[in-house]
Structure formats: structure tokens, C-alpha cells
Amino acid sequence: MVYFDNAATSYPKPPGILPAVANAAIHLGGNPGRSGHSMSLRAAEAVFGVREKAAEFFGASPENVIFTSNCTHSINLALKGFLLPFITAGEKVHIIHTNMEHNSVARPVYEMSKYGVSYSVAEVSANDEETAENIEKLITPDTRAVICTLGSNVTGQLMPFARIGEICRRYGICFIGDGAQSCGVVPIDLAADGINILCTPGHKGLFGICGTGLLITDGTFPIYHIMEGGTGSTSADLEQTPFLPDGLESGTVNTPGIASVGAGLDFINRVGMDRIHRRENCLCNVLINSLSGNSRVKIYRRPGADYLPIVLFNVEGFTPEETAQYLSDRGFALRGGLHCSPLAHMANGTFPEGGVRFAPSYFNNSSEVMALARAIERLSYS
């Protein structure tokens, strides 16, 4: 199977990932931060080492790096943890997100609307300045947060997140970034980009294993805990630990998974993010150029917009699921359907059926992409 579904999770992993997981499972078996014996201390040191790497990578402080189970976990923690004190105090809360959001954003916002939170949806344009203006126009005196994907998981369109961050900073609004498709692919720095809370999976662009995620905050806006329990600190108090990262990491963290994220960050730093991005974008261009003359293949990209290494397409006469199944039967892994992002497909004009998503990795090559293009060509003329 030639794997082109890296927007769902990256595969294969770099060579250092599995050894890092095995080393953690074999040699770091103690519960980090929960005991004073040497095995626990070694595990805690390893976890803190990855915290430091992630902090440096995204321009944060180590204590503001929170480990979660995935990006959805991080987004729910960010949204609800930040807004819960306002809601319980009976204050008006308004949220803005875009029409390109994954359900990881859209569903928590919708759920909170049942409890009095109002929200507005900003239209994303091919023009970055227009997108930023669309968000700014929706700001009201009750707007507490803007949350948006930094890059669409459906079409790959990059958002003008630094511009959005500047707007939020000017209005004193919390900017929460969904970095599911962008982290590890394009440079992101909390301070430079004006992102107050960054949410990301560990298993996509950071090359870790599944079951890993991070929430990284700049500390400007407090995040209330939405889960309580053992933290290894302030154990004599019934009140949840008040400081980070402990207060948002109740329970035992995933040491092998965290170790895999650390190894992924090492790989990115060693190879270079720009080099990874260029290679993956080059592979997208190979596919686009190979199919550009085929009138039966529709590729969804807006002129003038910037894109992550993702290509959405459809083949005339076939549903996305049929196309994806045809390609799977011939040894290519792509994802067809709505990609858990109905809003983005509505905005893209591909709702309700969706599209087929091509998402290559650094470990693919142009020969594999050309073979995929030939398979798509055969299907389109069948």
C-alpha cells in the first residue's frame, strides 16, 4: 500500500520514532512525577525534556506545554477551559470561527451554544486580507475568542493566522489556533503569530504515534481545568492543582507517546521543516500537473491562495468513496468523503458527498505519485 493519507495521521514514521517508544516502554516504566524512586524520576526527566523541545519549537515556556491525547482533546480543553469561568459567572460569551473548521472546533462551539454561548462563522476567501477583514467585522463587545484552523484539512488552504493574531491582540481577544494540519509543516511561533493557545496532534506533522496531542499556551489567558484528579503535586488539597502544567494534566501521561513526539521533533529539526515542506508540496504539484489536462478530474484549489501539501479532487461519474475504494484496491491509500469537516465542504461546494484527499509525506516519491495519477486517469476514462 502506497500511503497518501498523512492528513489523517503520518505514516511511515521516521526511523527514530519506534526506538524512542520502545525505549520509553522498556526503560522508562515508572510513573512520571508520581513517585520519588529513580525509575519515576527518569521518566519525569524524559517527559520534561520533550516539554522543553516543544516549547522551543513553538516559542513557549516549558511549563505552558500541556500533553493531551489528541488535537480534539486540546481544542476542547482550550475552548471550555478558557470560557467556562465566563459562562458560570453568567457573562455573555461570543465566539468566532471560520467556515473551514473541522468538527473538532465546530461541534464544541455548537455544544456550548446550548448553554448560552453565541457564535459567528466567518467566510474564508482566497484573499488573506479579505479573510482577516471578515473575521474582524464579526467582533462584538462580547467576543471572547477567535478559534480557527491554521490550515484546512480538506483543501489545505492556509489561513492568514499571523494577521488574525494581530487583530485578536488589538482587541484583547484570545486567539486559539487549530494546528492539526500545520504544526511541523509550516513555521508557527506563538509570540510572532499572536497565537495565545495552540492545539496540535502529536501524530501528524510532528511524526509521533497516535494518542498524542499538545496544548501550548502563551500564558496570557488562564485556562480553567475541565477535569480534576491526581497531578502528583498539591496532593493534600481537594482543590485542583492551580499551576501549569500539572493543573491540566490530571492522571498519568502517555510517556511512550510523548517520547515519540520528542523523536519527531528531533527529526524535523535535523532534516529541516522547509525541506520537508518543499518535498511534500513538490509531490502535490506532480499530481496536479499530471491531472491538469483531464477534464473529468476536478481539483479544488483557489487561484491566489496558499496551500499546505494537500490536494482535494473528484473524478466525474464517481462518488468520493467509490474513487477512494478503486484506488485502495490498486494499492493507494487516500481518504474520500467529508473528512469530518462538513462546513469546509459546504464552503468548497463539495457538500454533501465531499471529495478525495491526497496528502503525501516526506517519505513518498514522485514515481509513486505518477503511478497514482495513472490509476486516476484509468478510472476517469472507464
Contacts in CASP RR format, 6 or more apart in sequence:
PFRMAT RR
TARGET T0000
AUTHOR 0000-0000-0000
METHOD contacts of the structure
MODEL  1
MVYFDNAATSYPKPPGILPAVANAAIHLGGNPGRSGHSMSLRAAEAVFGV
REKAAEFFGASPENVIFTSNCTHSINLALKGFLLPFITAGEKVHIIHTNM
EHNSVARPVYEMSKYGVSYSVAEVSANDEETAENIEKLITPDTRAVICTL
GSNVTGQLMPFARIGEICRRYGICFIGDGAQSCGVVPIDLAADGINILCT
PGHKGLFGICGTGLLITDGTFPIYHIMEGGTGSTSADLEQTPFLPDGLES
GTVNTPGIASVGAGLDFINRVGMDRIHRRENCLCNVLINSLSGNSRVKIY
RRPGADYLPIVLFNVEGFTPEETAQYLSDRGFALRGGLHCSPLAHMANGT
FPEGGVRFAPSYFNNSSEVMALARAIERLSYS
1 328 0 8 1.000
1 331 0 8 1.000
1 332 0 8 1.000
1 333 0 8 1.000
2 331 0 8 1.000
2 332 0 8 1.000
2 333 0 8 1.000
2 364 0 8 1.000
2 368 0 8 1.000
2 371 0 8 1.000
2 372 0 8 1.000
3 11 0 8 1.000
3 12 0 8 1.000
3 333 0 8 1.000
3 361 0 8 1.000
3 364 0 8 1.000
4 332 0 8 1.000
4 333 0 8 1.000
4 334 0 8 1.000
4 358 0 8 1.000
4 359 0 8 1.000
4 360 0 8 1.000
4 364 0 8 1.000
4 372 0 8 1.000
5 11 0 8 1.000
5 333 0 8 1.000
5 334 0 8 1.000
5 335 0 8 1.000
5 357 0 8 1.000
5 359 0 8 1.000
6 204 0 8 1.000
6 205 0 8 1.000
6 359 0 8 1.000
6 360 0 8 1.000
6 361 0 8 1.000
7 153 0 8 1.000
7 181 0 8 1.000
7 204 0 8 1.000
7 310 0 8 1.000
7 335 0 8 1.000
7 339 0 8 1.000
7 357 0 8 1.000
7 359 0 8 1.000
8 204 0 8 1.000
8 335 0 8 1.000
8 359 0 8 1.000
9 201 0 8 1.000
9 203 0 8 1.000
9 204 0 8 1.000
9 210 0 8 1.000
10 203 0 8 1.000
10 204 0 8 1.000
10 205 0 8 1.000
10 207 0 8 1.000
10 208 0 8 1.000
10 361 0 8 1.000
11 361 0 8 1.000
12 361 0 8 1.000
12 363 0 8 1.000
13 207 0 8 1.000
13 208 0 8 1.000
13 209 0 8 1.000
13 260 0 8 1.000
13 264 0 8 1.000
14 207 0 8 1.000
14 263 0 8 1.000
14 264 0 8 1.000
14 267 0 8 1.000
16 263 0 8 1.000
16 264 0 8 1.000
16 266 0 8 1.000
16 267 0 8 1.000
17 207 0 8 1.000
17 208 0 8 1.000
17 209 0 8 1.000
17 260 0 8 1.000
17 263 0 8 1.000
17 264 0 8 1.000
17 267 0 8 1.000
18 260 0 8 1.000
19 263 0 8 1.000
20 256 0 8 1.000
20 259 0 8 1.000
20 260 0 8 1.000
20 262 0 8 1.000
20 263 0 8 1.000
21 209 0 8 1.000
21 256 0 8 1.000
21 257 0 8 1.000
21 259 0 8 1.000
21 260 0 8 1.000
23 259 0 8 1.000
24 43 0 8 1.000
24 46 0 8 1.000
24 255 0 8 1.000
24 256 0 8 1.000
24 257 0 8 1.000
24 258 0 8 1.000
24 259 0 8 1.000
25 256 0 8 1.000
27 42 0 8 1.000
28 39 0 8 1.000
28 42 0 8 1.000
28 43 0 8 1.000
28 46 0 8 1.000
28 255 0 8 1.000
28 256 0 8 1.000
28 259 0 8 1.000
29 39 0 8 1.000
29 43 0 8 1.000
29 255 0 8 1.000
30 37 0 8 1.000
30 39 0 8 1.000
30 40 0 8 1.000
30 42 0 8 1.000
30 43 0 8 1.000
30 255 0 8 1.000
31 40 0 8 1.000
31 43 0 8 1.000
31 252 0 8 1.000
32 40 0 8 1.000
32 43 0 8 1.000
32 44 0 8 1.000
32 46 0 8 1.000
32 47 0 8 1.000
32 252 0 8 1.000
32 253 0 8 1.000
32 255 0 8 1.000
33 40 0 8 1.000
33 41 0 8 1.000
33 43 0 8 1.000
33 44 0 8 1.000
33 232 0 8 1.000
34 40 0 8 1.000
34 232 0 8 1.000
34 252 0 8 1.000
43 255 0 8 1.000
46 255 0 8 1.000
46 258 0 8 1.000
46 259 0 8 1.000
47 67 0 8 1.000
47 253 0 8 1.000
47 255 0 8 1.000
47 258 0 8 1.000
48 62 0 8 1.000
49 62 0 8 1.000
49 262 0 8 1.000
50 258 0 8 1.000
50 259 0 8 1.000
50 261 0 8 1.000
50 262 0 8 1.000
50 265 0 8 1.000
51 62 0 8 1.000
51 63 0 8 1.000
51 65 0 8 1.000
51 67 0 8 1.000
51 245 0 8 1.000
52 62 0 8 1.000
53 262 0 8 1.000
53 265 0 8 1.000
53 266 0 8 1.000
54 60 0 8 1.000
54 65 0 8 1.000
54 214 0 8 1.000
54 216 0 8 1.000
54 261 0 8 1.000
54 262 0 8 1.000
54 265 0 8 1.000
55 61 0 8 1.000
55 62 0 8 1.000
55 64 0 8 1.000
55 65 0 8 1.000
55 216 0 8 1.000
57 265 0 8 1.000
57 268 0 8 1.000
57 269 0 8 1.000
58 183 0 8 1.000
58 188 0 8 1.000
58 189 0 8 1.000
58 190 0 8 1.000
58 198 0 8 1.000
58 216 0 8 1.000
59 189 0 8 1.000
59 190 0 8 1.000
59 191 0 8 1.000
60 190 0 8 1.000
60 198 0 8 1.000
60 216 0 8 1.000
60 217 0 8 1.000
60 218 0 8 1.000
63 243 0 8 1.000
63 244 0 8 1.000
63 245 0 8 1.000
64 216 0 8 1.000
64 217 0 8 1.000
64 218 0 8 1.000
64 219 0 8 1.000
64 244 0 8 1.000
64 245 0 8 1.000
65 214 0 8 1.000
65 215 0 8 1.000
65 216 0 8 1.000
65 245 0 8 1.000
66 74 0 8 1.000
66 77 0 8 1.000
66 214 0 8 1.000
66 215 0 8 1.000
66 216 0 8 1.000
66 217 0 8 1.000
66 244 0 8 1.000
66 245 0 8 1.000
66 248 0 8 1.000
66 249 0 8 1.000
67 212 0 8 1.000
67 213 0 8 1.000
67 214 0 8 1.000
67 245 0 8 1.000
67 249 0 8 1.000
67 253 0 8 1.000
67 254 0 8 1.000
67 258 0 8 1.000
68 74 0 8 1.000
68 77 0 8 1.000
68 212 0 8 1.000
68 213 0 8 1.000
68 214 0 8 1.000
68 215 0 8 1.000
69 211 0 8 1.000
69 212 0 8 1.000
69 213 0 8 1.000
69 254 0 8 1.000
70 201 0 8 1.000
70 202 0 8 1.000
70 203 0 8 1.000
70 210 0 8 1.000
70 211 0 8 1.000
70 212 0 8 1.000
70 213 0 8 1.000
71 104 0 8 1.000
71 178 0 8 1.000
71 179 0 8 1.000
71 180 0 8 1.000
71 199 0 8 1.000
71 200 0 8 1.000
71 201 0 8 1.000
71 202 0 8 1.000
71 213 0 8 1.000
72 104 0 8 1.000
73 213 0 8 1.000
74 199 0 8 1.000
74 200 0 8 1.000
74 213 0 8 1.000
74 214 0 8 1.000
74 215 0 8 1.000
75 104 0 8 1.000
75 105 0 8 1.000
75 108 0 8 1.000
75 147 0 8 1.000
75 176 0 8 1.000
75 178 0 8 1.000
75 199 0 8 1.000
76 104 0 8 1.000
76 108 0 8 1.000
76 226 0 8 1.000
77 215 0 8 1.000
77 223 0 8 1.000
77 226 0 8 1.000
77 248 0 8 1.000
78 147 0 8 1.000
78 176 0 8 1.000
78 197 0 8 1.000
78 199 0 8 1.000
78 215 0 8 1.000
78 217 0 8 1.000
78 223 0 8 1.000
79 95 0 8 1.000
79 105 0 8 1.000
79 108 0 8 1.000
79 109 0 8 1.000
79 112 0 8 1.000
79 145 0 8 1.000
79 147 0 8 1.000
79 176 0 8 1.000
80 108 0 8 1.000
80 112 0 8 1.000
80 226 0 8 1.000
81 223 0 8 1.000
81 224 0 8 1.000
81 225 0 8 1.000
81 226 0 8 1.000
82 144 0 8 1.000
82 145 0 8 1.000
82 174 0 8 1.000
82 176 0 8 1.000
82 197 0 8 1.000
82 221 0 8 1.000
82 222 0 8 1.000
82 223 0 8 1.000
82 224 0 8 1.000
83 93 0 8 1.000
83 95 0 8 1.000
83 112 0 8 1.000
83 117 0 8 1.000
83 144 0 8 1.000
83 145 0 8 1.000
84 224 0 8 1.000
84 226 0 8 1.000
85 222 0 8 1.000
85 224 0 8 1.000
86 93 0 8 1.000
86 144 0 8 1.000
87 93 0 8 1.000
87 112 0 8 1.000
87 115 0 8 1.000
87 116 0 8 1.000
87 117 0 8 1.000
92 118 0 8 1.000
92 142 0 8 1.000
93 112 0 8 1.000
93 116 0 8 1.000
93 117 0 8 1.000
93 118 0 8 1.000
93 142 0 8 1.000
93 144 0 8 1.000
94 117 0 8 1.000
94 118 0 8 1.000
94 119 0 8 1.000
94 120 0 8 1.000
94 140 0 8 1.000
94 142 0 8 1.000
94 143 0 8 1.000
94 144 0 8 1.000
95 109 0 8 1.000
95 112 0 8 1.000
95 117 0 8 1.000
95 118 0 8 1.000
95 119 0 8 1.000
95 120 0 8 1.000
95 143 0 8 1.000
95 144 0 8 1.000
95 145 0 8 1.000
95 146 0 8 1.000
95 147 0 8 1.000
96 119 0 8 1.000
96 120 0 8 1.000
96 121 0 8 1.000
96 122 0 8 1.000
96 135 0 8 1.000
96 138 0 8 1.000
96 139 0 8 1.000
96 143 0 8 1.000
96 145 0 8 1.000
96 146 0 8 1.000
96 147 0 8 1.000
96 148 0 8 1.000
97 105 0 8 1.000
97 106 0 8 1.000
97 109 0 8 1.000
97 119 0 8 1.000
97 121 0 8 1.000
97 122 0 8 1.000
97 146 0 8 1.000
97 147 0 8 1.000
97 148 0 8 1.000
98 121 0 8 1.000
98 122 0 8 1.000
98 123 0 8 1.000
98 124 0 8 1.000
98 131 0 8 1.000
98 135 0 8 1.000
98 148 0 8 1.000
98 149 0 8 1.000
98 159 0 8 1.000
99 121 0 8 1.000
99 122 0 8 1.000
99 123 0 8 1.000
99 124 0 8 1.000
99 343 0 8 1.000
99 344 0 8 1.000
99 346 0 8 1.000
99 347 0 8 1.000
100 124 0 8 1.000
100 148 0 8 1.000
100 149 0 8 1.000
100 151 0 8 1.000
100 152 0 8 1.000
100 154 0 8 1.000
100 155 0 8 1.000
100 157 0 8 1.000
100 159 0 8 1.000
100 341 0 8 1.000
100 343 0 8 1.000
100 344 0 8 1.000
100 347 0 8 1.000
101 147 0 8 1.000
101 148 0 8 1.000
101 149 0 8 1.000
101 178 0 8 1.000
101 341 0 8 1.000
101 343 0 8 1.000
101 344 0 8 1.000
102 149 0 8 1.000
102 153 0 8 1.000
102 178 0 8 1.000
102 180 0 8 1.000
102 339 0 8 1.000
102 340 0 8 1.000
102 341 0 8 1.000
102 344 0 8 1.000
103 340 0 8 1.000
103 341 0 8 1.000
103 342 0 8 1.000
104 178 0 8 1.000
104 180 0 8 1.000
104 340 0 8 1.000
105 147 0 8 1.000
105 148 0 8 1.000
105 149 0 8 1.000
105 178 0 8 1.000
106 342 0 8 1.000
106 343 0 8 1.000
109 117 0 8 1.000
109 119 0 8 1.000
109 147 0 8 1.000
110 119 0 8 1.000
112 119 0 8 1.000
113 119 0 8 1.000
118 142 0 8 1.000
120 138 0 8 1.000
121 343 0 8 1.000
122 131 0 8 1.000
122 134 0 8 1.000
122 135 0 8 1.000
122 137 0 8 1.000
122 138 0 8 1.000
122 148 0 8 1.000
123 131 0 8 1.000
123 134 0 8 1.000
123 347 0 8 1.000
124 131 0 8 1.000
124 134 0 8 1.000
124 152 0 8 1.000
124 157 0 8 1.000
124 159 0 8 1.000
124 347 0 8 1.000
125 131 0 8 1.000
125 134 0 8 1.000
126 157 0 8 1.000
126 302 0 8 1.000
126 303 0 8 1.000
126 304 0 8 1.000
126 305 0 8 1.000
127 304 0 8 1.000
128 159 0 8 1.000
128 160 0 8 1.000
128 163 0 8 1.000
128 306 0 8 1.000
129 160 0 8 1.000
129 163 0 8 1.000
131 159 0 8 1.000
131 160 0 8 1.000
131 164 0 8 1.000
132 160 0 8 1.000
132 163 0 8 1.000
132 164 0 8 1.000
132 167 0 8 1.000
135 146 0 8 1.000
135 148 0 8 1.000
135 164 0 8 1.000
135 167 0 8 1.000
136 167 0 8 1.000
139 167 0 8 1.000
139 171 0 8 1.000
139 173 0 8 1.000
143 171 0 8 1.000
143 173 0 8 1.000
144 173 0 8 1.000
144 174 0 8 1.000
145 173 0 8 1.000
145 174 0 8 1.000
145 175 0 8 1.000
145 176 0 8 1.000
146 164 0 8 1.000
146 165 0 8 1.000
146 167 0 8 1.000
146 168 0 8 1.000
146 173 0 8 1.000
146 174 0 8 1.000
146 175 0 8 1.000
146 176 0 8 1.000
147 175 0 8 1.000
147 176 0 8 1.000
147 177 0 8 1.000
147 178 0 8 1.000
148 159 0 8 1.000
148 161 0 8 1.000
148 164 0 8 1.000
148 176 0 8 1.000
148 177 0 8 1.000
148 178 0 8 1.000
149 159 0 8 1.000
149 177 0 8 1.000
149 178 0 8 1.000
149 179 0 8 1.000
149 180 0 8 1.000
149 181 0 8 1.000
149 182 0 8 1.000
150 158 0 8 1.000
150 159 0 8 1.000
150 161 0 8 1.000
150 177 0 8 1.000
150 178 0 8 1.000
150 179 0 8 1.000
150 181 0 8 1.000
150 182 0 8 1.000
150 183 0 8 1.000
150 186 0 8 1.000
150 188 0 8 1.000
151 157 0 8 1.000
151 158 0 8 1.000
151 159 0 8 1.000
151 179 0 8 1.000
151 181 0 8 1.000
151 182 0 8 1.000
151 308 0 8 1.000
152 159 0 8 1.000
152 181 0 8 1.000
152 308 0 8 1.000
152 310 0 8 1.000
152 341 0 8 1.000
152 344 0 8 1.000
153 180 0 8 1.000
153 181 0 8 1.000
153 310 0 8 1.000
153 339 0 8 1.000
153 340 0 8 1.000
153 341 0 8 1.000
153 344 0 8 1.000
154 310 0 8 1.000
154 312 0 8 1.000
154 339 0 8 1.000
154 341 0 8 1.000
154 344 0 8 1.000
154 345 0 8 1.000
154 348 0 8 1.000
154 350 0 8 1.000
154 357 0 8 1.000
155 300 0 8 1.000
155 301 0 8 1.000
155 302 0 8 1.000
155 307 0 8 1.000
155 310 0 8 1.000
155 312 0 8 1.000
155 344 0 8 1.000
155 348 0 8 1.000
156 181 0 8 1.000
156 307 0 8 1.000
156 308 0 8 1.000
156 309 0 8 1.000
156 310 0 8 1.000
156 312 0 8 1.000
157 302 0 8 1.000
157 305 0 8 1.000
157 306 0 8 1.000
157 307 0 8 1.000
157 308 0 8 1.000
158 182 0 8 1.000
158 186 0 8 1.000
158 305 0 8 1.000
158 306 0 8 1.000
158 307 0 8 1.000
158 308 0 8 1.000
161 177 0 8 1.000
161 188 0 8 1.000
161 193 0 8 1.000
161 195 0 8 1.000
162 192 0 8 1.000
162 193 0 8 1.000
162 194 0 8 1.000
164 175 0 8 1.000
165 175 0 8 1.000
165 193 0 8 1.000
165 194 0 8 1.000
165 195 0 8 1.000
166 194 0 8 1.000
167 173 0 8 1.000
168 174 0 8 1.000
168 175 0 8 1.000
168 194 0 8 1.000
168 196 0 8 1.000
169 175 0 8 1.000
169 194 0 8 1.000
174 196 0 8 1.000
174 197 0 8 1.000
174 220 0 8 1.000
174 221 0 8 1.000
175 194 0 8 1.000
175 195 0 8 1.000
175 196 0 8 1.000
175 197 0 8 1.000
176 195 0 8 1.000
176 196 0 8 1.000
176 197 0 8 1.000
176 198 0 8 1.000
176 199 0 8 1.000
177 195 0 8 1.000
177 197 0 8 1.000
177 198 0 8 1.000
177 199 0 8 1.000
178 199 0 8 1.000
179 188 0 8 1.000
179 198 0 8 1.000
179 199 0 8 1.000
179 200 0 8 1.000
180 199 0 8 1.000
180 200 0 8 1.000
180 201 0 8 1.000
180 204 0 8 1.000
181 204 0 8 1.000
181 308 0 8 1.000
181 310 0 8 1.000
182 188 0 8 1.000
182 308 0 8 1.000
183 198 0 8 1.000
183 200 0 8 1.000
183 201 0 8 1.000
183 202 0 8 1.000
183 204 0 8 1.000
183 205 0 8 1.000
183 206 0 8 1.000
184 205 0 8 1.000
184 206 0 8 1.000
184 268 0 8 1.000
184 273 0 8 1.000
184 276 0 8 1.000
185 205 0 8 1.000
185 273 0 8 1.000
185 276 0 8 1.000
185 277 0 8 1.000
185 280 0 8 1.000
185 308 0 8 1.000
185 309 0 8 1.000
186 273 0 8 1.000
186 277 0 8 1.000
186 308 0 8 1.000
187 273 0 8 1.000
188 195 0 8 1.000
188 198 0 8 1.000
190 196 0 8 1.000
190 198 0 8 1.000
190 216 0 8 1.000
190 217 0 8 1.000
190 218 0 8 1.000
191 218 0 8 1.000
194 218 0 8 1.000
195 218 0 8 1.000
196 217 0 8 1.000
196 218 0 8 1.000
196 219 0 8 1.000
196 220 0 8 1.000
196 221 0 8 1.000
197 215 0 8 1.000
197 216 0 8 1.000
197 217 0 8 1.000
197 218 0 8 1.000
197 221 0 8 1.000
197 223 0 8 1.000
198 214 0 8 1.000
198 215 0 8 1.000
198 216 0 8 1.000
198 217 0 8 1.000
199 214 0 8 1.000
199 215 0 8 1.000
199 216 0 8 1.000
200 206 0 8 1.000
200 213 0 8 1.000
200 214 0 8 1.000
200 216 0 8 1.000
201 212 0 8 1.000
201 213 0 8 1.000
202 208 0 8 1.000
202 211 0 8 1.000
202 212 0 8 1.000
202 213 0 8 1.000
202 214 0 8 1.000
202 260 0 8 1.000
202 261 0 8 1.000
203 209 0 8 1.000
203 210 0 8 1.000
203 211 0 8 1.000
203 212 0 8 1.000
203 213 0 8 1.000
205 268 0 8 1.000
206 212 0 8 1.000
206 261 0 8 1.000
206 262 0 8 1.000
206 264 0 8 1.000
206 265 0 8 1.000
206 268 0 8 1.000
207 260 0 8 1.000
207 261 0 8 1.000
207 263 0 8 1.000
207 264 0 8 1.000
207 267 0 8 1.000
207 268 0 8 1.000
208 257 0 8 1.000
208 260 0 8 1.000
208 261 0 8 1.000
208 262 0 8 1.000
208 263 0 8 1.000
208 264 0 8 1.000
209 256 0 8 1.000
209 257 0 8 1.000
209 260 0 8 1.000
211 254 0 8 1.000
211 257 0 8 1.000
212 254 0 8 1.000
212 257 0 8 1.000
212 258 0 8 1.000
212 260 0 8 1.000
212 261 0 8 1.000
213 261 0 8 1.000
214 261 0 8 1.000
215 223 0 8 1.000
215 248 0 8 1.000
217 223 0 8 1.000
217 244 0 8 1.000
223 244 0 8 1.000
223 248 0 8 1.000
225 240 0 8 1.000
225 247 0 8 1.000
225 248 0 8 1.000
225 250 0 8 1.000
227 250 0 8 1.000
228 240 0 8 1.000
228 250 0 8 1.000
229 240 0 8 1.000
229 250 0 8 1.000
229 251 0 8 1.000
230 250 0 8 1.000
230 251 0 8 1.000
231 240 0 8 1.000
231 241 0 8 1.000
231 246 0 8 1.000
231 247 0 8 1.000
231 249 0 8 1.000
231 250 0 8 1.000
231 251 0 8 1.000
232 241 0 8 1.000
232 246 0 8 1.000
233 241 0 8 1.000
233 243 0 8 1.000
233 246 0 8 1.000
234 241 0 8 1.000
234 242 0 8 1.000
234 246 0 8 1.000
240 247 0 8 1.000
240 250 0 8 1.000
241 247 0 8 1.000
268 276 0 8 1.000
271 362 0 8 1.000
276 362 0 8 1.000
277 309 0 8 1.000
279 362 0 8 1.000
280 309 0 8 1.000
280 360 0 8 1.000
280 361 0 8 1.000
280 362 0 8 1.000
280 364 0 8 1.000
281 307 0 8 1.000
281 309 0 8 1.000
282 366 0 8 1.000
283 309 0 8 1.000
283 360 0 8 1.000
283 364 0 8 1.000
283 365 0 8 1.000
283 366 0 8 1.000
283 369 0 8 1.000
284 307 0 8 1.000
284 309 0 8 1.000
284 310 0 8 1.000
284 311 0 8 1.000
284 358 0 8 1.000
284 360 0 8 1.000
286 366 0 8 1.000
286 369 0 8 1.000
286 370 0 8 1.000
286 373 0 8 1.000
287 311 0 8 1.000
287 358 0 8 1.000
287 369 0 8 1.000
287 372 0 8 1.000
287 373 0 8 1.000
288 299 0 8 1.000
288 301 0 8 1.000
288 311 0 8 1.000
290 369 0 8 1.000
290 370 0 8 1.000
290 373 0 8 1.000
291 297 0 8 1.000
291 299 0 8 1.000
291 313 0 8 1.000
291 373 0 8 1.000
291 376 0 8 1.000
291 377 0 8 1.000
292 299 0 8 1.000
294 376 0 8 1.000
294 377 0 8 1.000
294 380 0 8 1.000
295 316 0 8 1.000
296 315 0 8 1.000
296 316 0 8 1.000
296 317 0 8 1.000
296 380 0 8 1.000
296 381 0 8 1.000
297 313 0 8 1.000
297 314 0 8 1.000
297 315 0 8 1.000
297 316 0 8 1.000
297 376 0 8 1.000
297 380 0 8 1.000
298 313 0 8 1.000
298 314 0 8 1.000
298 315 0 8 1.000
298 316 0 8 1.000
299 311 0 8 1.000
299 312 0 8 1.000
299 313 0 8 1.000
300 312 0 8 1.000
300 313 0 8 1.000
300 314 0 8 1.000
300 348 0 8 1.000
300 350 0 8 1.000
300 355 0 8 1.000
301 307 0 8 1.000
301 311 0 8 1.000
301 312 0 8 1.000
309 359 0 8 1.000
309 360 0 8 1.000
310 357 0 8 1.000
310 358 0 8 1.000
310 359 0 8 1.000
311 357 0 8 1.000
311 358 0 8 1.000
311 359 0 8 1.000
312 348 0 8 1.000
312 350 0 8 1.000
312 355 0 8 1.000
312 356 0 8 1.000
312 357 0 8 1.000
312 358 0 8 1.000
313 355 0 8 1.000
313 356 0 8 1.000
313 358 0 8 1.000
313 376 0 8 1.000
314 320 0 8 1.000
314 323 0 8 1.000
314 350 0 8 1.000
314 353 0 8 1.000
314 354 0 8 1.000
314 355 0 8 1.000
314 356 0 8 1.000
315 323 0 8 1.000
315 356 0 8 1.000
315 376 0 8 1.000
315 379 0 8 1.000
315 380 0 8 1.000
316 380 0 8 1.000
318 326 0 8 1.000
318 379 0 8 1.000
319 353 0 8 1.000
320 336 0 8 1.000
320 337 0 8 1.000
320 353 0 8 1.000
320 354 0 8 1.000
320 355 0 8 1.000
320 356 0 8 1.000
321 336 0 8 1.000
321 337 0 8 1.000
323 336 0 8 1.000
323 355 0 8 1.000
323 356 0 8 1.000
323 376 0 8 1.000
323 379 0 8 1.000
324 334 0 8 1.000
324 335 0 8 1.000
324 336 0 8 1.000
324 337 0 8 1.000
324 356 0 8 1.000
326 375 0 8 1.000
326 379 0 8 1.000
327 333 0 8 1.000
327 334 0 8 1.000
327 356 0 8 1.000
327 372 0 8 1.000
327 375 0 8 1.000
327 376 0 8 1.000
327 379 0 8 1.000
328 334 0 8 1.000
330 375 0 8 1.000
332 371 0 8 1.000
332 372 0 8 1.000
332 375 0 8 1.000
334 356 0 8 1.000
334 357 0 8 1.000
334 358 0 8 1.000
334 359 0 8 1.000
335 356 0 8 1.000
335 357 0 8 1.000
335 359 0 8 1.000
336 354 0 8 1.000
336 355 0 8 1.000
336 356 0 8 1.000
336 357 0 8 1.000
337 353 0 8 1.000
337 354 0 8 1.000
337 355 0 8 1.000
337 356 0 8 1.000
338 345 0 8 1.000
338 351 0 8 1.000
338 352 0 8 1.000
338 354 0 8 1.000
338 355 0 8 1.000
339 345 0 8 1.000
339 354 0 8 1.000
339 355 0 8 1.000
339 357 0 8 1.000
342 351 0 8 1.000
342 352 0 8 1.000
345 351 0 8 1.000
345 352 0 8 1.000
345 354 0 8 1.000
345 355 0 8 1.000
358 372 0 8 1.000
360 369 0 8 1.000
END
